[in-house]
Amino acid sequence: MIKNVEVRKALLENGFQIQEVAKQLGYTRGHISGVINGRLESFKVKKAIALLLGRDFDSLWAINTQAQTDKSA
């Protein structure tokens, strides 16, 4: 199963690769990849990615956030 389909779709639609996002936001590629793939949790980075892509935070991250909440219950 591909993680964060909405984020990946938004990246493609905006012509971004993870490396470009990392450079623009001032993070490493590994850090951005980790957040997108759910290995790292960072509200700050998720918010920055949403702003960069011109998307609503909840539309990109709500499904993943809900899944993480379900796992911890």
C-alpha positions as CSV (number, residue, x, y, z in Angstrom):
1,M,0.0,0.0,0.0
2,I,1.3,3.4,-1.0
3,K,1.4,5.8,2.0
4,N,0.0,9.3,1.7
5,V,-1.5,9.0,-1.7
6,E,-2.9,12.6,-1.5
7,V,0.5,14.1,-0.7
8,R,2.2,12.2,-3.6
9,K,-0.6,13.2,-5.9
10,A,-0.2,16.8,-4.9
11,L,3.6,16.6,-5.4
12,L,3.1,15.3,-9.0
13,E,0.4,17.8,-9.8
14,N,2.7,20.6,-8.8
15,G,5.8,19.2,-10.4
16,F,7.7,18.7,-7.2
17,Q,10.1,15.9,-6.2
18,I,11.0,15.3,-2.6
19,Q,14.5,16.7,-3.1
20,E,13.0,20.0,-4.3
21,V,10.6,20.2,-1.4
22,A,13.4,19.6,1.0
23,K,15.6,22.3,-0.5
24,Q,12.7,24.9,-0.5
25,L,11.8,24.1,3.1
26,G,15.3,23.8,4.4
27,Y,15.2,20.2,5.5
28,T,17.1,17.1,4.3
29,R,15.5,14.8,1.7
30,G,15.5,12.0,4.3
31,H,13.6,14.2,6.8
32,I,10.9,15.2,4.2
33,S,10.7,11.6,3.0
34,G,10.3,10.3,6.5
35,V,7.4,12.7,7.2
36,I,5.7,11.9,4.0
37,N,6.1,8.1,4.5
38,G,5.0,8.3,8.2
39,R,8.3,7.3,9.7
40,L,8.7,10.7,11.3
41,E,6.0,12.9,12.8
42,S,6.3,16.6,12.4
43,F,3.3,18.9,12.3
44,K,5.6,21.8,11.4
45,V,6.9,20.0,8.3
46,K,3.5,18.7,7.3
47,K,2.1,22.3,7.5
48,A,5.0,23.6,5.5
49,I,4.5,21.0,2.8
50,A,0.8,21.8,2.6
51,L,1.5,25.5,2.2
52,L,4.2,24.9,-0.4
53,L,1.7,22.8,-2.4
54,G,-1.1,25.2,-1.9
55,R,-3.3,22.6,-0.3
56,D,-5.4,22.4,2.8
57,F,-3.5,20.6,5.7
58,D,-6.5,18.3,6.4
59,S,-6.9,17.3,2.8
60,L,-3.3,16.1,2.7
61,W,-2.8,14.6,6.1
62,A,-6.2,13.8,7.7
63,I,-6.3,10.2,6.5
64,N,-2.7,9.5,7.8
65,T,-3.3,11.3,11.1
66,Q,-6.5,9.3,11.6
67,A,-4.6,6.0,10.9
68,Q,-2.0,6.9,13.5
69,T,-4.6,7.7,16.0
70,D,-6.3,4.4,15.4
71,K,-3.0,2.5,15.9
72,S,-2.4,4.1,19.2
73,A,-5.8,3.2,20.6
